[in-house]
Amino acid sequence: MNYKYQKITECPFCKTDKFRLLGKRLNNSQGLQPHKKIGITTSIVKCRNCGLIFPNPIPHDINDHYGVPPENYWKPEYFNVNENYLDGLIHWMNQI
């Protein structure tokens, strides 16, 4: 995979140049400890003026970074939901 990046110097929405770093985004599933994963990252920033959140630099071809097939990103057990998952909430609601 050949990554090409485009640095964003102003917010695509409001055109300010003031951003706050929120974190990093890997090109694959990050899991609980992303700092231990190997992959290509891009910074995720938030515009201090309008609040838009976007990658910076942004991959030239967005599918290079975000076009991961769901079966490669999500583990099947992620979708297993315990049948008692909402019991605490239901109990609380019934008390109200």
C-alpha positions as CSV (number, residue, x, y, z in Angstrom):
1,M,0.0,0.0,0.0
2,N,1.4,3.4,-1.0
3,Y,0.2,6.2,1.2
4,K,0.2,9.8,0.0
5,Y,-0.9,12.5,2.5
6,Q,-2.3,16.0,2.1
7,K,-1.5,18.3,5.0
8,I,-4.5,20.4,6.0
9,T,-3.5,24.0,6.9
10,E,-7.0,25.3,7.5
11,C,-10.3,23.8,8.6
12,P,-12.3,22.5,5.6
13,F,-15.5,24.0,7.1
14,C,-14.7,27.4,8.7
15,K,-11.2,28.1,7.3
16,T,-9.5,28.8,10.7
17,D,-6.0,27.4,11.3
18,K,-6.4,26.5,15.0
19,F,-6.7,22.8,15.8
20,R,-6.5,20.7,18.9
21,L,-4.9,17.2,18.7
22,L,-7.3,14.5,19.9
23,G,-5.3,11.5,19.1
24,K,-4.1,9.1,16.4
25,R,-6.0,6.8,14.1
26,L,-4.5,3.5,12.8
27,N,-5.2,2.0,9.5
28,N,-6.6,-1.1,11.2
29,S,-8.5,-2.1,14.3
30,Q,-7.0,-0.2,17.3
31,G,-8.3,-2.3,20.1
32,L,-7.7,-1.5,23.8
33,Q,-4.0,-0.6,23.5
34,P,-3.4,1.1,20.2
35,H,0.1,2.3,21.2
36,K,1.2,-1.4,21.1
37,K,-0.2,-1.9,17.5
38,I,1.8,-1.7,14.3
39,G,0.4,0.3,11.4
40,I,0.1,3.6,9.7
41,T,-1.4,6.4,11.7
42,T,-2.7,9.9,11.1
43,S,-3.5,12.5,13.6
44,I,-7.1,13.3,14.5
45,V,-7.7,17.0,15.2
46,K,-10.6,19.2,16.3
47,C,-11.1,22.7,14.9
48,R,-11.0,25.1,17.8
49,N,-13.5,27.4,16.1
50,C,-16.3,25.2,14.7
51,G,-15.6,21.8,16.3
52,L,-15.1,19.9,13.1
53,I,-13.1,16.7,13.7
54,F,-10.9,15.4,10.9
55,P,-7.7,13.6,10.1
56,N,-4.6,15.8,9.5
57,P,-2.8,15.0,7.4
58,I,-5.6,13.4,5.4
59,P,-4.8,10.4,3.2
60,H,-4.9,11.5,-0.4
61,D,-7.1,8.5,-1.2
62,I,-9.3,8.1,1.8
63,N,-9.8,4.4,1.1
64,D,-6.1,3.8,1.7
65,H,-6.7,4.5,5.4
66,Y,-10.4,4.0,6.0
67,G,-11.4,1.4,3.4
68,V,-10.7,-1.6,5.6
69,P,-13.2,-4.4,5.0
70,P,-15.5,-4.9,8.1
71,E,-14.5,-8.5,8.4
72,N,-10.9,-7.4,8.9
73,Y,-11.7,-4.6,11.3
74,W,-14.3,-6.2,13.7
75,K,-13.8,-9.5,15.5
76,P,-16.9,-11.7,15.3
77,E,-17.2,-11.9,19.1
78,Y,-17.7,-8.1,19.2
79,F,-21.3,-8.7,18.0
80,N,-22.1,-11.3,20.7
81,V,-24.4,-9.6,23.2
82,N,-25.2,-11.1,26.6
83,E,-28.9,-11.6,27.0
84,N,-28.8,-9.9,30.4
85,Y,-26.9,-6.9,29.0
86,L,-29.7,-4.4,29.8
87,D,-30.9,-6.0,33.1
88,G,-29.4,-3.2,35.3
89,L,-30.9,-0.5,33.2
90,I,-34.3,-2.1,33.1
91,H,-34.2,-2.6,36.9
92,W,-33.3,1.0,37.4
93,M,-36.1,2.2,35.0
94,N,-38.7,0.0,36.8
95,Q,-37.7,1.6,40.1
96,I,-38.4,5.1,38.7
